[in-house]
Amino acid sequence: MRGFTHRALRRETHSARSVLSVVAAILVSAAAVYALLELVLAALGEPSWLAHPLDSLAWLAALPGTLLPLLLIAGGLVLALVGLIFLAHGVLPGRRARHVLTHPRVATVVDDEVIASALARCARRAAGVTREQVMVVVSARMVQVNIRPTSGTPLSEPTIQAAVEAELGHMVLAPTPAVTVKLAANGVVGV
């Protein structure tokens, strides 16, 4: 049960590579079908659809030929960029905007927007401000609390941060993000 739960939680918190794999498979399949079409047309003695296979190979062998070197460099950079995107998707962990609530008997996955809403409510109560004056952003390893205070009302960053950290401690998130609180220099008038 432990291994199954761990795999299920990982599947819910990390994105799959299937979309990019399908795109790569479609591109390779389309190129293969096109090459097969051109080869069949050439074998039957019919005119080629876009370019005759032997003419295409001769053009590739004659590069750079009459092409501008700048076009070759641009094409190479585009191909290198596409390759880097595919490599990065294959190697880097794709993380969804979700956290796991650790509990010994229940596997619970919570969206970061829900966590941000709960932490915004906590920060709002600790600061004594309205809903529009608090914005919370939750990422994998950090919680950013931005507060625009009411003009003339001093706020204490450590008090707000302690309240938000206490609320975050009750949630028991995995991984536990660090909390930073920023008070805006300009206040809100008449709220």
C-alpha positions as CSV (number, residue, x, y, z in Angstrom):
1,M,0.0,0.0,0.0
2,R,2.9,2.4,0.8
3,G,4.4,2.0,-2.6
4,F,1.1,2.4,-4.4
5,T,0.3,5.6,-2.4
6,H,3.7,7.1,-3.1
7,R,3.3,6.5,-6.8
8,A,-0.2,7.9,-6.8
9,L,0.9,11.0,-5.0
10,R,3.8,11.5,-7.3
11,R,1.5,11.1,-10.3
12,E,-0.8,13.8,-9.0
13,T,1.9,16.3,-8.1
14,H,4.1,15.9,-11.2
15,S,3.1,16.4,-14.8
16,A,3.4,13.6,-17.4
17,R,5.6,13.6,-20.4
18,S,3.0,12.1,-22.6
19,V,2.0,15.3,-24.4
20,L,5.5,16.0,-25.7
21,S,6.0,12.3,-26.5
22,V,2.9,12.3,-28.6
23,V,4.0,15.5,-30.4
24,A,7.4,13.9,-31.1
25,A,5.8,10.7,-32.3
26,I,3.5,12.6,-34.6
27,L,6.3,14.7,-36.1
28,V,8.5,11.6,-36.7
29,S,5.5,9.7,-38.2
30,A,4.6,12.6,-40.5
31,A,8.2,12.8,-41.7
32,A,8.3,9.0,-42.3
33,V,5.0,9.0,-44.2
34,Y,6.1,11.9,-46.3
35,A,9.4,10.2,-47.1
36,L,7.6,7.0,-47.9
37,L,5.1,8.8,-50.2
38,E,8.0,10.5,-52.1
39,L,9.9,7.2,-52.5
40,V,6.8,5.4,-53.8
41,L,6.1,8.2,-56.3
42,A,9.7,8.0,-57.4
43,A,9.6,4.2,-57.7
44,L,6.4,4.5,-59.8
45,G,7.9,7.1,-62.1
46,E,5.3,9.7,-61.1
47,P,6.1,13.4,-60.5
48,S,7.1,14.1,-56.9
49,W,4.7,15.8,-54.5
50,L,7.2,18.4,-53.1
51,A,10.7,17.3,-54.0
52,H,12.3,14.2,-55.6
53,P,14.2,12.2,-52.9
54,L,17.4,12.2,-55.0
55,D,17.2,15.9,-55.5
56,S,16.7,16.4,-51.8
57,L,19.7,14.3,-50.9
58,A,21.8,16.1,-53.5
59,W,20.7,19.5,-52.1
60,L,21.7,18.4,-48.6
61,A,25.1,17.2,-49.8
62,A,25.7,20.5,-51.6
63,L,25.0,22.7,-48.5
64,P,25.8,25.5,-47.9
65,G,25.8,26.0,-51.7
66,T,24.0,29.1,-52.6
67,L,22.2,29.6,-49.3
68,L,23.2,32.4,-47.1
69,P,25.3,31.3,-44.1
70,L,22.9,33.4,-41.9
71,L,20.0,31.2,-42.9
72,L,21.9,28.0,-42.0
73,I,22.9,29.5,-38.7
74,A,19.2,30.5,-38.0
75,G,18.0,27.0,-39.0
76,G,20.6,25.4,-36.8
77,L,19.7,27.6,-33.8
78,V,16.0,26.7,-34.3
79,L,16.8,23.0,-34.4
80,A,19.0,23.3,-31.3
81,L,16.3,25.2,-29.4
82,V,13.7,22.5,-30.3
83,G,16.2,19.9,-29.2
84,L,16.8,21.7,-25.9
85,I,13.1,21.9,-25.2
86,F,12.6,18.2,-25.8
87,L,15.7,17.4,-23.6
88,A,14.5,19.7,-20.8
89,H,11.1,18.1,-20.8
90,G,12.7,14.7,-20.6
91,V,15.2,15.5,-17.9
92,L,13.7,18.2,-15.6
93,P,10.9,17.3,-13.2
94,G,7.6,18.6,-14.3
95,R,5.8,19.9,-11.2
96,R,2.2,20.7,-11.0
97,A,0.9,23.5,-8.7
98,R,0.0,21.1,-5.9
99,H,1.2,20.0,-2.5
100,V,0.7,16.8,-0.5
101,L,-0.8,17.0,3.0
102,T,1.1,14.4,5.0
103,H,-1.0,12.0,7.1
104,P,-0.2,8.4,8.0
105,R,-3.5,7.0,6.8
106,V,-4.9,9.3,4.1
107,A,-3.3,10.6,0.9
108,T,-4.4,14.1,0.2
109,V,-3.3,16.4,-2.6
110,V,-4.2,20.1,-2.4
111,D,-4.0,22.7,-5.2
112,D,-1.7,25.6,-4.4
113,E,-4.6,28.1,-5.0
114,V,-6.5,26.5,-2.1
115,I,-3.5,26.8,0.1
116,A,-3.0,30.5,-1.0
117,S,-6.6,31.3,-0.2
118,A,-6.3,29.8,3.3
119,L,-3.0,31.6,4.0
120,A,-4.5,34.9,2.6
121,R,-7.4,34.6,5.1
122,C,-4.9,34.0,7.9
123,A,-2.7,36.9,6.9
124,R,-5.7,39.2,6.5
125,R,-6.9,38.4,10.0
126,A,-3.4,38.9,11.5
127,A,-3.0,42.2,9.7
128,G,-6.6,43.4,10.2
129,V,-7.0,44.4,6.5
130,T,-9.6,43.6,3.8
131,R,-9.5,40.9,1.3
132,E,-8.3,43.1,-1.5
133,Q,-5.2,44.2,0.4
134,V,-3.7,40.7,0.6
135,M,-2.2,38.6,-2.2
136,V,-0.6,35.3,-1.6
137,V,1.4,33.3,-4.1
138,V,2.3,29.7,-3.3
139,S,5.0,27.9,-5.3
140,A,6.8,24.6,-4.7
141,R,9.2,25.9,-2.1
142,M,8.0,29.4,-1.2
143,V,5.0,31.3,0.0
144,Q,5.0,35.0,-0.8
145,V,2.5,37.2,1.2
146,N,2.1,40.7,-0.2
147,I,0.1,43.1,1.9
148,R,-1.0,46.7,1.2
149,P,-1.7,48.2,4.6
150,T,-4.3,50.8,5.3
151,S,-2.8,54.3,5.4
152,G,-1.9,55.4,8.9
153,T,-2.1,51.9,10.4
154,P,1.3,50.3,11.2
155,L,1.7,46.6,10.6
156,S,4.2,44.2,12.0
157,E,5.8,41.8,9.5
158,P,7.0,39.3,12.1
159,T,3.5,39.0,13.6
160,I,2.0,38.4,10.2
161,Q,4.7,35.9,9.2
162,A,4.4,34.0,12.5
163,A,0.6,33.7,11.9
164,V,1.1,32.5,8.4
165,E,3.8,30.0,9.4
166,A,1.6,28.7,12.2
167,E,-1.3,28.1,9.7
168,L,1.2,26.5,7.3
169,G,2.4,24.3,10.2
170,H,-1.1,23.0,10.8
171,M,-1.4,22.1,7.1
172,V,1.7,19.8,7.3
173,L,2.6,20.2,3.6
174,A,5.2,18.2,1.8
175,P,7.5,19.9,0.8
176,T,7.1,22.6,3.4
177,P,7.5,26.0,1.7
178,A,9.3,29.0,3.3
179,V,7.3,32.1,4.1
180,T,8.2,35.6,3.2
181,V,6.0,38.7,4.0
182,K,6.3,41.9,2.1
183,L,4.5,45.1,3.1
184,A,3.9,47.6,0.4
185,A,5.4,51.1,0.9
186,N,2.2,52.8,-0.2
187,G,-1.0,52.2,1.8
188,V,-4.6,52.1,0.8
189,V,-6.8,55.1,1.7
190,G,-10.1,54.7,3.5
191,V,-10.5,51.0,3.6
